[in-house]
C-alpha cells in the first residue's frame, strides 16, 4: 500500500513538472510570435513608405519631364526667330559696309551732286580711272596721285575717308527721300511684324478650336487602329487627355473611340505641339503629316458642328472612293 502511494506521488510530481514546462514553452512561443509579428509589421510599413516615396518621386519626375517637353517647342521657336533676326541684321550691316571704301564687298558708290564720281578706295586706286562717259574722274586721279602718301599716313586718313564716304552715301539717300538706317532696318522690322502677326493669328485660331471642343459632350472618333495608336502615343502626357476604356471594332482594322470634350482638347493640344515640333526642323515628316491631318480634321468638324443636333459628333478618318468614281485603268 505504501508502495502504491509512492508511485502515485511520483506520477503527480511528474505531471506537475510537465505542466510547468508546457506552460513555459507556451509563453516562449507567444513571445516569439509577438516579436515576429512586430518585426513583419514594421518591415511592411517601411516597405509601404519606401514604395510611396518612390511613387512620388516618379510622379514628380514625370511632371518635370512633361513640363520640359511642353517648353521645348516654344524654346525652339524662339531660337529660330532669334537666328532669323541675327541673319537679317547681318545682311543689313553687310549692305552698309558695302558702301564704305576699302571694303572687299564694296559696290559702286553713287555720284555726288556736282556730277563728279566718288573717290575709289585705296585698294582700287591703281585700276581704271575713267567714268562711265569716258571722261577722266578727277576724284580718282587725286586718289591715284596720293596713294603713296595715303599709305604713309596710315589709319587716321583711312578713317577720315570712310567717314567722308559714309556722309556722301547718307546725303544721297537723304536726297532720294530715305534714311540709311531706316532703309537697312525696314526689312527686319517688316519681317518681324509679319511673323508676329502670323503667330497671333495661329494662336487665335487654336483658341477658337479649343473653345469649340470645350462645349462638346462626346465625340466619336472612327479611324484605323494605327492612327489611334499614334494619337494615344503623343496625347498620353497631356493632362486633359483621358484614354477610353475599350474602343469598339468597326471592321477592316478600324476602331470607334468615344472621347469626352476634355479628351478632345488634350488630343488637339498634343497634335498641335507635335506638328510644331516636327515641321520646321524636319525631324520626322511622317509625324508632322499625321499630327497635322488629325488636328485639321478635328478642327474642321468641330467648327461645322450644329448645337441643335442631339446626335454626337462623329469624326471619320477614312477617306475613300465614292461609289460613282471610276478607278484609273
Secondary structure, 3 states (H helix, E strand, C coil): CHHHHHHHHHHHHHHHHHHHHHHHHHHHHHHHHHHHHHHHHHHHHHHHHHHHHHHHHHHHHHHHHHHHHHHHHHHHHHHHHHHHHHHHHHHHHHHHHCCCCCCCCCCCCCCCCCCCCCCCCHHHCCCCCECCCCCECHHHHHHHHCHHHHHHHCHHHHHHHHHHHHHHHHHHHHHCCCCHHHHHHHHHHHHHHHHHHHHHHHHHHHHHHHHHHHCCCEEEEEEEHHHHHHHHHHHCCCCCCCCCCCCEEEECCEEEEEEEHHHHHHHHHHHHHHHHHHHCCCCCHHHHHHHHHHHHHHHHHHHCCCCCCCCCEEEECCCCCCCCCCCCC
